[in-house]
Amino acid sequence: MKIKKAIATVMLVGSALMVTPVANAAISDCNNNNMCLWGNNDYQWMLDERYHGSSTLVNLSGDEDNAMDSWSNESGTHEGCMYGARNGTGDRQGMAKEANDNNVSPLNSDEVSSWRTRYGC
């Protein structure tokens, strides 16, 4: 009888952990006049957030490199650009003014290595 209770308890705790959300996330996490990248669809696991208007290329590193699956441009003034390789090289993905994408094309998923928040692509 004790074994059955122990197994039932483990199963109950395990199922509770499976339905617990990892983190609350929303497009509203990206501040006004900023551009943001997330590592999962639907604006979850924010990789980077930068103020609009910077021509400086920023390379992503570690777990953030080649992980982008959704993005948002909260700027009404500037367009951004994401690049498939470091230092602004490789395939380009534009970030239009006041635009976002909660689930980029599988062809563009997990490929951004650098980006800037001005001049578009």
The 8 nearest C-alpha neighbors of each residue, nearest first, counted from 0:
[[1, 3, 2, 4, 5, 6, 7, 8],
 [2, 0, 4, 3, 5, 6, 7, 8],
 [1, 3, 5, 0, 4, 6, 7, 8],
 [2, 4, 6, 0, 5, 1, 7, 8],
 [5, 3, 7, 1, 2, 6, 8, 0],
 [4, 6, 2, 8, 3, 7, 1, 9],
 [7, 5, 3, 9, 8, 4, 2, 10],
 [6, 8, 4, 10, 5, 9, 3, 11],
 [9, 7, 11, 5, 10, 6, 4, 12],
 [10, 8, 6, 12, 11, 7, 13, 5],
 [9, 11, 13, 7, 8, 12, 14, 6],
 [10, 12, 8, 14, 13, 9, 7, 15],
 [11, 13, 15, 9, 14, 10, 8, 16],
 [14, 12, 10, 16, 15, 11, 9, 17],
 [13, 15, 17, 11, 16, 12, 10, 18],
 [16, 14, 12, 13, 17, 18, 11, 19],
 [17, 15, 13, 19, 14, 18, 12, 20],
 [16, 18, 14, 15, 19, 13, 20, 12],
 [19, 17, 15, 16, 20, 14, 21, 13],
 [18, 20, 16, 17, 15, 21, 22, 14],
 [21, 19, 22, 18, 23, 17, 16, 24],
 [20, 22, 19, 23, 18, 43, 24, 44],
 [23, 21, 20, 24, 43, 44, 19, 25],
 [22, 24, 25, 21, 20, 43, 44, 42],
 [25, 23, 43, 42, 22, 28, 26, 44],
 [26, 24, 27, 42, 28, 43, 23, 41],
 [25, 27, 28, 42, 29, 24, 71, 41],
 [26, 28, 25, 29, 30, 24, 31, 42],
 [29, 27, 26, 25, 30, 24, 42, 45],
 [30, 28, 27, 26, 35, 33, 31, 34],
 [31, 29, 33, 28, 32, 27, 73, 34],
 [30, 32, 73, 33, 29, 74, 34, 50],
 [33, 31, 74, 73, 51, 50, 30, 34],
 [34, 32, 50, 51, 73, 49, 31, 30],
 [33, 35, 72, 49, 71, 48, 73, 51],
 [36, 34, 48, 71, 70, 47, 29, 49],
 [35, 37, 70, 47, 46, 45, 69, 67],
 [38, 36, 45, 46, 69, 44, 67, 42],
 [37, 39, 67, 66, 68, 44, 46, 45],
 [40, 38, 68, 43, 37, 44, 69, 42],
 [39, 41, 102, 68, 69, 101, 42, 43],
 [40, 42, 101, 43, 102, 69, 39, 25],
 [43, 41, 37, 25, 40, 26, 69, 24],
 [42, 44, 24, 39, 41, 37, 45, 40],
 [45, 43, 38, 37, 39, 46, 42, 24],
 [46, 44, 37, 47, 43, 36, 38, 42],
 [45, 47, 37, 36, 63, 38, 44, 48],
 [46, 48, 36, 35, 45, 49, 37, 63],
 [47, 49, 35, 34, 33, 36, 29, 50],
 [50, 48, 33, 34, 51, 35, 47, 116],
 [49, 51, 33, 32, 34, 52, 48, 53],
 [52, 50, 116, 33, 32, 53, 34, 74],
 [51, 53, 117, 116, 77, 54, 50, 118],
 [52, 54, 116, 117, 55, 51, 115, 50],
 [53, 55, 117, 115, 116, 56, 52, 118],
 [56, 54, 53, 115, 57, 116, 114, 117],
 [55, 57, 115, 114, 54, 86, 87, 113],
 [56, 58, 113, 114, 55, 115, 59, 86],
 [59, 57, 113, 85, 112, 86, 60, 56],
 [60, 58, 64, 112, 113, 63, 57, 61],
 [61, 59, 64, 63, 62, 58, 112, 65],
 [60, 62, 63, 64, 59, 65, 66, 112],
 [61, 63, 64, 60, 66, 65, 59, 46],
 [64, 62, 61, 60, 66, 46, 59, 65],
 [65, 63, 59, 60, 112, 66, 62, 61],
 [66, 64, 110, 109, 111, 112, 67, 63],
 [65, 67, 109, 38, 64, 63, 110, 68],
 [68, 66, 38, 109, 37, 69, 111, 65],
 [67, 69, 39, 38, 108, 40, 103, 102],
 [70, 68, 101, 37, 102, 40, 100, 42],
 [71, 69, 36, 100, 35, 99, 37, 101],
 [70, 72, 99, 35, 34, 98, 73, 100],
 [71, 73, 34, 97, 98, 74, 99, 96],
 [72, 74, 32, 97, 33, 31, 34, 71],
 [75, 73, 32, 76, 97, 72, 96, 77],
 [74, 76, 96, 97, 77, 73, 32, 72],
 [75, 77, 74, 96, 78, 52, 51, 32],
 [78, 76, 117, 74, 96, 52, 75, 51],
 [79, 77, 119, 95, 96, 117, 94, 118],
 [78, 80, 116, 119, 94, 117, 115, 93],
 [79, 81, 93, 119, 120, 114, 115, 94],
 [82, 80, 114, 92, 91, 113, 111, 93],
 [83, 81, 91, 113, 111, 87, 84, 90],
 [82, 84, 111, 89, 90, 110, 112, 91],
 [85, 83, 112, 89, 88, 82, 113, 87],
 [84, 86, 113, 112, 87, 58, 88, 83],
 [87, 85, 88, 113, 58, 56, 84, 57],
 [88, 86, 82, 85, 113, 56, 84, 114],
 [89, 87, 84, 86, 82, 85, 83, 90],
 [88, 90, 83, 84, 82, 91, 87, 85],
 [89, 91, 83, 82, 88, 92, 84, 81],
 [92, 90, 82, 81, 83, 89, 93, 120],
 [91, 93, 81, 80, 82, 94, 90, 120],
 [94, 92, 80, 120, 119, 79, 95, 81],
 [93, 95, 79, 78, 80, 72, 96, 92],
 [94, 96, 78, 98, 93, 97, 79, 72],
 [97, 95, 75, 78, 98, 74, 77, 72],
 [98, 96, 73, 72, 75, 74, 95, 99],
 [99, 97, 72, 95, 96, 71, 94, 73],
 [100, 98, 71, 70, 72, 101, 97, 94],
 [99, 101, 70, 69, 102, 103, 71, 98],
 [100, 102, 69, 41, 40, 42, 70, 103],
 [103, 101, 40, 69, 100, 68, 41, 104],
 [104, 102, 68, 69, 108, 100, 107, 105],
 [103, 105, 106, 107, 108, 102, 68, 100],
 [104, 106, 108, 107, 103, 109, 102, 68],
 [105, 107, 104, 108, 103, 110, 109, 90],
 [108, 106, 104, 105, 110, 103, 109, 92],
 [107, 109, 105, 68, 110, 106, 103, 104],
 [110, 108, 66, 65, 67, 68, 111, 107],
 [109, 111, 65, 83, 108, 107, 66, 112],
 [112, 110, 83, 65, 82, 113, 67, 81],
 [111, 113, 84, 64, 85, 59, 83, 65],
 [114, 112, 58, 82, 85, 57, 59, 87],
 [115, 113, 81, 56, 57, 80, 82, 87],
 [114, 116, 56, 80, 79, 54, 55, 117],
 [117, 115, 79, 51, 53, 52, 54, 78],
 [116, 118, 52, 79, 54, 53, 78, 77],
 [119, 117, 78, 79, 120, 77, 54, 116],
 [120, 118, 79, 78, 80, 117, 93, 94],
 [119, 80, 93, 118, 91, 79, 92, 81]]
